[in-house]
Amino acid sequence: MISKETATDIAYAYREIETAEKLLTDIAATMDKSSHVDIRDAFGRRADGLQLGIPTSDTGRTLYQVPWPLARPIIEAHIAAKKAALSALNEKARFELDAA
């Protein structure tokens, strides 16, 4: 049987890939239409760039308004890293199944 930890890690990897691919699609679609990216938050406010940071921490550090042209390669690299991690998790799951 696959461990709960492995199953959870696989689910989180899929979620990250799905979220990142959706954001990348949104960025690409708006960048292809014009030089201005019009992506809005849940309140309808325009997001002028990507936020990178460590939330809810006394020592939290956040970068605001990372330009969208820079965000695209960052998101692409994130997707590639998560897909590589997912591949390793799939191997781990196979090992766990074979060991059971």
PyRosetta script that sets phi, psi and omega in degrees:
from pyrosetta import init, pose_from_sequence

init()
pose = pose_from_sequence("MISKETATDIAYAYREIETAEKLLTDIAATMDKSSHVDIRDAFGRRADGLQLGIPTSDTGRTLYQVPWPLARPIIEAHIAAKKAALSALNEKARFELDAA")
pose.set_psi(1, 146.8)
pose.set_omega(1, 177.2)
pose.set_phi(2, -77.5)
pose.set_psi(2, 137.3)
pose.set_omega(2, -179.8)
pose.set_phi(3, -68.9)
pose.set_psi(3, 155.9)
pose.set_omega(3, 178.3)
pose.set_phi(4, -59.6)
pose.set_psi(4, -40.8)
pose.set_omega(4, -179.7)
pose.set_phi(5, -61.1)
pose.set_psi(5, -44.7)
pose.set_omega(5, 179.5)
pose.set_phi(6, -64.9)
pose.set_psi(6, -44.7)
pose.set_omega(6, 179.4)
pose.set_phi(7, -61.5)
pose.set_psi(7, -41.4)
pose.set_omega(7, 178.8)
pose.set_phi(8, -65.3)
pose.set_psi(8, -44.4)
pose.set_omega(8, 179.3)
pose.set_phi(9, -61.7)
pose.set_psi(9, -38.9)
pose.set_omega(9, 177.4)
pose.set_phi(10, -64.4)
pose.set_psi(10, -45.3)
pose.set_omega(10, 179.3)
pose.set_phi(11, -61.3)
pose.set_psi(11, -43.9)
pose.set_omega(11, 179.3)
pose.set_phi(12, -64.5)
pose.set_psi(12, -38.4)
pose.set_omega(12, 178.6)
pose.set_phi(13, -63.8)
pose.set_psi(13, -44.8)
pose.set_omega(13, 177.2)
pose.set_phi(14, -61.2)
pose.set_psi(14, -41.9)
pose.set_omega(14, 179.8)
pose.set_phi(15, -62.5)
pose.set_psi(15, -44.3)
pose.set_omega(15, 179.2)
pose.set_phi(16, -62.3)
pose.set_psi(16, -43.8)
pose.set_omega(16, 179.4)
pose.set_phi(17, -62.1)
pose.set_psi(17, -47.0)
pose.set_omega(17, -179.2)
pose.set_phi(18, -61.7)
pose.set_psi(18, -45.2)
pose.set_omega(18, 179.9)
pose.set_phi(19, -63.8)
pose.set_psi(19, -45.9)
pose.set_omega(19, -178.6)
pose.set_phi(20, -65.8)
pose.set_psi(20, -40.5)
pose.set_omega(20, 179.0)
pose.set_phi(21, -65.1)
pose.set_psi(21, -37.7)
pose.set_omega(21, 177.9)
pose.set_phi(22, -64.8)
pose.set_psi(22, -46.2)
pose.set_omega(22, 178.5)
pose.set_phi(23, -62.2)
pose.set_psi(23, -43.1)
pose.set_omega(23, 179.0)
pose.set_phi(24, -62.0)
pose.set_psi(24, -40.6)
pose.set_omega(24, 177.0)
pose.set_phi(25, -62.2)
pose.set_psi(25, -44.5)
pose.set_omega(25, 178.8)
pose.set_phi(26, -61.5)
pose.set_psi(26, -44.3)
pose.set_omega(26, 179.9)
pose.set_phi(27, -64.5)
pose.set_psi(27, -47.6)
pose.set_omega(27, -178.4)
pose.set_phi(28, -62.0)
pose.set_psi(28, -41.9)
pose.set_omega(28, -178.8)
pose.set_phi(29, -63.1)
pose.set_psi(29, -42.5)
pose.set_omega(29, -178.5)
pose.set_phi(30, -77.3)
pose.set_psi(30, -32.7)
pose.set_omega(30, 178.1)
pose.set_phi(31, -70.1)
pose.set_psi(31, -31.3)
pose.set_omega(31, 179.4)
pose.set_phi(32, -71.3)
pose.set_psi(32, -28.8)
pose.set_omega(32, -179.1)
pose.set_phi(33, -79.0)
pose.set_psi(33, -37.1)
pose.set_omega(33, -178.8)
pose.set_phi(34, -157.7)
pose.set_psi(34, 174.9)
pose.set_omega(34, 178.6)
pose.set_phi(35, -78.9)
pose.set_psi(35, -10.3)
pose.set_omega(35, -178.0)
pose.set_phi(36, -102.6)
pose.set_psi(36, 127.7)
pose.set_omega(36, 177.7)
pose.set_phi(37, -91.9)
pose.set_psi(37, 126.0)
pose.set_omega(37, -179.8)
pose.set_phi(38, -117.5)
pose.set_psi(38, 83.7)
pose.set_omega(38, 176.4)
pose.set_phi(39, -113.4)
pose.set_psi(39, 133.8)
pose.set_omega(39, -174.2)
pose.set_phi(40, -117.7)
pose.set_psi(40, 151.9)
pose.set_omega(40, 177.9)
pose.set_phi(41, -81.8)
pose.set_psi(41, -175.5)
pose.set_omega(41, -176.5)
pose.set_phi(42, -64.1)
pose.set_psi(42, -19.1)
pose.set_omega(42, -179.2)
pose.set_phi(43, -98.4)
pose.set_psi(43, 4.8)
pose.set_omega(43, 178.7)
pose.set_phi(44, 85.5)
pose.set_psi(44, 4.7)
pose.set_omega(44, 178.7)
pose.set_phi(45, -82.1)
pose.set_psi(45, 138.8)
pose.set_omega(45, -180.0)
pose.set_phi(46, -69.3)
pose.set_psi(46, 133.8)
pose.set_omega(46, 175.6)
pose.set_phi(47, -92.7)
pose.set_psi(47, 122.0)
pose.set_omega(47, -176.9)
pose.set_phi(48, -89.2)
pose.set_psi(48, 6.7)
pose.set_omega(48, 178.3)
pose.set_phi(49, 167.4)
pose.set_psi(49, 177.8)
pose.set_omega(49, -179.3)
pose.set_phi(50, -83.2)
pose.set_psi(50, 147.4)
pose.set_omega(50, 173.0)
pose.set_phi(51, -105.8)
pose.set_psi(51, 132.7)
pose.set_omega(51, 175.5)
pose.set_phi(52, -123.5)
pose.set_psi(52, 130.8)
pose.set_omega(52, 179.0)
pose.set_phi(53, 174.6)
pose.set_psi(53, -176.3)
pose.set_omega(53, 177.5)
pose.set_phi(54, -112.3)
pose.set_psi(54, 107.7)
pose.set_omega(54, -175.5)
pose.set_phi(55, -77.7)
pose.set_psi(55, 163.7)
pose.set_omega(55, 172.7)
pose.set_phi(56, 44.2)
pose.set_psi(56, 58.7)
pose.set_omega(56, 178.9)
pose.set_phi(57, -144.4)
pose.set_psi(57, 143.3)
pose.set_omega(57, 176.8)
pose.set_phi(58, -62.6)
pose.set_psi(58, -30.0)
pose.set_omega(58, 179.7)
pose.set_phi(59, -105.4)
pose.set_psi(59, 19.8)
pose.set_omega(59, -178.2)
pose.set_phi(60, -60.4)
pose.set_psi(60, 141.4)
pose.set_omega(60, 177.4)
pose.set_phi(61, -127.3)
pose.set_psi(61, 128.9)
pose.set_omega(61, -178.9)
pose.set_phi(62, -133.3)
pose.set_psi(62, 135.4)
pose.set_omega(62, 172.0)
pose.set_phi(63, -99.2)
pose.set_psi(63, 129.2)
pose.set_omega(63, 179.8)
pose.set_phi(64, -107.4)
pose.set_psi(64, 149.9)
pose.set_omega(64, 174.7)
pose.set_phi(65, 56.3)
pose.set_psi(65, 45.1)
pose.set_omega(65, 170.8)
pose.set_phi(66, -65.2)
pose.set_psi(66, 122.3)
pose.set_omega(66, -173.0)
pose.set_phi(67, -55.9)
pose.set_psi(67, 142.5)
pose.set_omega(67, -177.9)
pose.set_phi(68, -57.1)
pose.set_psi(68, -39.2)
pose.set_omega(68, 177.7)
pose.set_phi(69, -61.1)
pose.set_psi(69, -29.1)
pose.set_omega(69, 174.8)
pose.set_phi(70, -79.5)
pose.set_psi(70, -30.7)
pose.set_omega(70, -178.1)
pose.set_phi(71, -64.3)
pose.set_psi(71, -37.3)
pose.set_omega(71, -176.9)
pose.set_phi(72, -56.2)
pose.set_psi(72, -54.4)
pose.set_omega(72, 178.9)
pose.set_phi(73, -66.2)
pose.set_psi(73, -30.1)
pose.set_omega(73, 177.1)
pose.set_phi(74, -64.1)
pose.set_psi(74, -45.8)
pose.set_omega(74, -179.5)
pose.set_phi(75, -66.7)
pose.set_psi(75, -40.8)
pose.set_omega(75, 177.9)
pose.set_phi(76, -60.9)
pose.set_psi(76, -41.7)
pose.set_omega(76, 178.3)
pose.set_phi(77, -66.7)
pose.set_psi(77, -37.6)
pose.set_omega(77, 178.1)
pose.set_phi(78, -63.2)
pose.set_psi(78, -43.8)
pose.set_omega(78, 178.6)
pose.set_phi(79, -61.6)
pose.set_psi(79, -45.6)
pose.set_omega(79, 179.9)
pose.set_phi(80, -61.3)
pose.set_psi(80, -41.6)
pose.set_omega(80, 179.8)
pose.set_phi(81, -65.6)
pose.set_psi(81, -41.7)
pose.set_omega(81, 180.0)
pose.set_phi(82, -68.2)
pose.set_psi(82, -35.8)
pose.set_omega(82, 177.2)
pose.set_phi(83, -66.9)
pose.set_psi(83, -37.1)
pose.set_omega(83, 176.4)
pose.set_phi(84, -65.7)
pose.set_psi(84, -42.4)
pose.set_omega(84, 177.5)
pose.set_phi(85, -63.6)
pose.set_psi(85, -39.7)
pose.set_omega(85, 178.3)
pose.set_phi(86, -63.1)
pose.set_psi(86, -39.6)
pose.set_omega(86, 177.3)
pose.set_phi(87, -61.4)
pose.set_psi(87, -43.5)
pose.set_omega(87, 177.8)
pose.set_phi(88, -65.3)
pose.set_psi(88, -39.4)
pose.set_omega(88, 178.1)
pose.set_phi(89, -65.7)
pose.set_psi(89, -35.7)
pose.set_omega(89, 176.3)
pose.set_phi(90, -63.0)
pose.set_psi(90, -40.0)
pose.set_omega(90, 176.7)
pose.set_phi(91, -65.2)
pose.set_psi(91, -41.2)
pose.set_omega(91, 177.8)
pose.set_phi(92, -61.4)
pose.set_psi(92, -42.2)
pose.set_omega(92, 179.0)
pose.set_phi(93, -64.3)
pose.set_psi(93, -40.3)
pose.set_omega(93, 176.8)
pose.set_phi(94, -60.7)
pose.set_psi(94, -43.3)
pose.set_omega(94, 178.7)
pose.set_phi(95, -61.4)
pose.set_psi(95, -45.0)
pose.set_omega(95, -179.8)
pose.set_phi(96, -62.8)
pose.set_psi(96, -38.3)
pose.set_omega(96, 179.2)
pose.set_phi(97, -68.3)
pose.set_psi(97, -40.4)
pose.set_omega(97, 179.5)
pose.set_phi(98, -67.4)
pose.set_psi(98, -31.6)
pose.set_omega(98, -178.3)
pose.set_phi(99, -77.3)
pose.set_psi(99, -18.7)
pose.set_omega(99, -176.5)
pose.set_phi(100, -77.4)
pose.dump_pdb("model.pdb")
